[in-house]
Each structure stands twice: as structure tokens, then as C-alpha cells.
Amino acid sequence: MPSSIEDYALIGDCLTTALVSRDGSIDWLCWPTFDSDACFAALLGTPEHGRWKIAPKGEAFTAKRAYRDGTLILETTFSCESGTCTLIDFMPPRGEASDIVRLVRGDAGVIEMRMELLLRFGSGANVPWVRRLDDGTLQAVAGPDMVVLRSNVEMRGEGMTTVSDFRVHAGETYHYVMTYDPSHFPVPEAIDIEIALEETESFWTEWSSRCNFKGRHRDFIQRSLITLKAMTYAPTGGIVAAPTTSLPEKIGGARNWDYRFCWLRDATFTLLALIDSGYVEEAVAWHEWLLRSVAGAPADMQIMYSITGQRRLLEWEADWLPGYEDSKPVRFGNAAHAQLQLDVYGELMDAFHQARVHKIQLNGETWPVETALLKHLAQVWVEPDCGIWERRDTPRHYVFSKVMCWVAFDRAVLAVEKFHREGPVQEWRAIRDRIHAEICASGFDAEENTFVEAYGSKMMDASLLLLPAVGFLKPDDPRIVGTVDAIERRMMKDGFVLRHDPQEAHDGEVQPIEGAFLACTLWLADAYVLLGRVNDARELYLRVHGIANDVGLISEEYDPVLRRQTGNFPQALTHIAMINTAQNIFAALHPDKPAVQRAKKN
């Protein structure tokens, strides 16, 4: 059985990432890139589906872990009655063959250690052929995949597992280095471990030192930024929503999705998080990934793409994997990529707008793409869609989708008025005003004094919290105040915000009520800042901060009953929201600092 989601830490090389449990087991790794098949898939099954564990052998131990300051180098200290040792895990971001380095350093006394390696390519389905090369290197091959393992510890085979047993004394260090390359390539050369460690530490400390956040919990915000960088595919600048698939939104439920792709709706939040924290280069790379990915006919624009911009993300189920704690099915690919979700047009236009506000210099001009998108949106904004939460039932006229259509035309008008772009501004103003009037007439429940999830519905959803942030209405508008009040009354559970109205069933089937959606809780904090309720915002922010794990990582959701993190992990949107909310609170407490809310960036 895998560990609790919050018991994992992350290592990575800006090409892919691995999840390491508190007991020294790598239970998840897609190699060589985020969206490749996994070679360690125990996270979604059992050890037989692939894992790599290094831990004390047969002796009770405690584990304490931390990252080296400002880095993605993980150190797990095992303490036993006989002594202590530290497991050091990292992936050098060198951009060639991908490596995982695992060092075992003796700190005191002597500890009996054991290494167990089960490689299973094809996301747990394929057992590789393993052979020992003349220099003692182990080579494992299955189809297109090859992994080599080098160590200064003797290794042997036991059944379908590679193992080694060794004693580590104080002052000794043992190493394992695993390297991936395609199977038709020559065996990759060994790396210099000391140089790799030094270069990895230098890479991350230099990068993280650029964080310009000056508020409280700076270390936590820096860790969120490092996590965001780790989930960035360096060759293209694409940022995955999470490095995992099918971690359940509710333990035992079926809402298990593949998040190893890049969502357009995260564009503006991501851009602001990077820019406001001092990472303009990364913001430019992300923005240019956006531009390349959406290039083409506007009618063909998708809500998500692969890390390289690929469009076909066909969804299928891996029936040989039992799922995390028996949460089935396990899905690879994501069928939602083909849905009509109108909000992404507004997200994209707002991202382009924020780039102009911040004077970001791109390799190509975006305005022709923007005007083509607007021409298409002028025809389709009246249609029902699947909404921000990617419902798989009948399309509806979702309020947030319509609001983001309003955003698209509003930012187009601003481009003409403030940035001297050319276009049919009178037409855009007319469409913008028509959308605004329609939303206020059809998407507002005057009896309850709140906006609702969809036209004609009595239900709410947490995306309504973003209406003041995007500038749809002023924060002190009675309709916004009423919406915030209604969400506080109806959609909070144990101090956290649910994304769906708890009275509603989803997707045409009865599902257990999921946990709190953590980004939504932070959206409420942002709304509090705009309403002048800064102390309430800080309280909410600290509540989410308090459920981060011991190394500062947070998933998509939190189950306040089980007191467990749920959903894919770590979740980029949650960490992005943590960064932006911290910036918003800091700006509110320091009036001399520029505000960072989206509506203020005009």
C-alpha cells in the first residue's frame, strides 16, 4: 500500500519529477518526461508495479526530512537504536540523459541498510530484461526504454527484484545512480557524483535566490516557487498542473484524472505569480509556450495541451493498476481536452493583457492571434459549455464561463484604449456590455442576493469568488458582497471552501462529496483582501499553509474529515494560489507596494 499523499516529497530535473516517500521509497516516476509512461507506479498500486526503496533493514526507525535550503535536494535522516544516517536524493538538471542520484551517508553509529529496486516500465505493466555489464553496471531494457544503475554497493537479483544489503558507518557514503536513455542509444556514461551534487545545489540556490517576496513565510513562498519550477518542462516552458495522474479527489471515488498536462486557464495566475516574484524569464517562457500551443485556427483551440503543445491527449484506463487505495479507475490522458470551455478565451486574453502591462518582450506578436480568437469568440460565447470544472454531463450556460468571455472583450478594449492596438473596438464594447448585462440578468439570484453557478440554477460554485478579482464588478458592489456571504454560509466545510455546492450531484452519478478545493479557499482570501477584510484573508491563508506537509508541498484538495490531502500532488494551481494570495496580503498591508490582484493590473 502506498504512503499517504502528504507523506511524499518531490525531486526533479525540470524534465520530469519523482515522488519519494518518508520511508525512502520512490513510488512514482514518469521517465524521461512528465507525460511518459511510469517506470515506478507503486503509488497507484503495489510495490510490484515498480518502486525503488532504500531504508534501514529490519530495525525500527524514525525518519525526519527536509530540503537543503533553497534547493530540490531532499535529505531524509533515519534514526535507529544503532545509529543515524541520511539518504540524499536529487536529480541533476543537466538536460541530457536524466539521472536520479541517491546517497547514503553515515552520521553516527552503524546501520544495516537495504536497497530494493523493482523497475516496471509501461506504468507497471512491463518487466524489463536486466543484465550486468562488464564494469558491473546493471542495464534494464524493455521496448523503447533503458535504465542503467551504478553503485559502489554490490547488487544481486532476487526473483524480479534487484537488492543489496550493506552497513553504513559514521563518515561513510554509499551511492546509487540510475540513468534513463532510449534503449537504442549507447549506454550513457557515468556522471561525477560530487560535481553533479555541487552543480545541482548551485542551480537551485541561484534560482531560488531571485525570489523577491518580502513578507512573512518567505521560505514557504520560495518553496512553492521551487515546486513550480520543478513542474516546468525546461525545453518548452510548459508547466504541468501536477506530475501525477489519478490520485483521487475523494479516497475510494472515481473522480481520478490525469493532470500531467498544461491548462490554459492557469495562464494568468501563473504569469502573475512568476512576474510578481521576480521570475520574468520563466514568465516569458510560459507565455511563449501559450502562444505556440494555441497557434492555428481559433475554433481548434483546446483547454489543455501537452508539455510540448501536442493536442491529442486521448484518455484510456490502465486496468492492471488497482488505483491509489483502490480508487478506480486509473486514467492516462484526459478526455476533457476536447471539451468546449469558454473561460479559457478570457484567460488567454488576460494573459496577453498582463504581458502588455508588464512590458514582457516576446519573440512573436500576439495581437493577430488575439483578434482571430475574438472573432471566433464573438460567434460562440452564446453557446453552453462544460465550465471551469470540466463537467462531463450536459453543457450549460455557466456564469464563470460567461464572465471570462466578458474579460476577453474587456481586455481587447483596453488593448485599443491603452496600448494603441487596432481593431473593431465599438463592436467589442458592444459585445462586452451585452455579456455583462446578460450575466447580471440571468446569472444572479436576487432572492438569495448571490450569483449562481449557471443560468437558471439555484446552486453555486467557488469560481464566483473570482468575479471581483477579474474586474467584472467592484468588490464593494452589493452583489459581490452577497455572493461572498452566500459562499461563506453554503460552501465552507471546517473552515475550507468547497468548489461545488454540497447539495448538488455531479456528472450524472452519485459520488462521495469531495474535500475542500484548496485554490478556492485562497480565492476567498483574495476576495477578502479586495473587501478590506485583510485579517480574515490572513486567517484563511494560514489555514491552508497549515496543511502543507513537512517539506512544504500541497495537493489539489484537503479532506477535513480524514485530515488528509487528496487529489493530484503537488498541485501547481494550489502553489500558484499560495504565492498570489501571499502577495495580495502583503500589498494590502503595505500600501506603498503595488497591488497584484488581476483587476488592479489594468
Secondary structure, 3 states (H helix, E strand, C coil): CCCCHHHEEEEECCCCEEEEECCCEEEEEECCCCCCCEEECHHHCCHHHCEEEEEECCCCCEEEEEECCCCCCEEEEEEECCEEEEEEEECCCCCCCEEEEEEEEEEEEEEEEEEEEECCHHHHCECCEEEECCCCCEEEEECCEEEEEEECCCCEEECCEEEEEEEEECCCEEEEEEEEEECCCCCCCCCCHHHHHHHHHHHHHHHHCCCCCCCCCHHHHHHHHHHHHHCEECCCCEECCCCCECCCCCCCCCCCCECCCEEHHHHHHHHHHHHHCCCHHHHHHHHHHHHHHHCCCHHHCCCEECCCCCCCCCCEECCCCCCHHHCCCCEECCHHHHCCCCHHHHHHHHHHHHHHHCCCCCCCCCHHHHHHHHHHHHHHCCCCECCCCCCCCCCECEHHHHHHHHHHHHHHHHHHHHHCCCCCHHHHHHHHHHHHHHHHHHCEECCCCEECCECCCCCCEHHHHHCCCCCCCCCCCHHHHHHHHHHHHHCEECCEECCECCCCCECCECCCCCCEEHHHHHHHHHHHHHCCCHHHHHHHHHHHHCCCCCCCCCCCEEECCCCEEECCCCCHHHHHHHHHHHHHHHHHHCCCCCCCCHHHCC
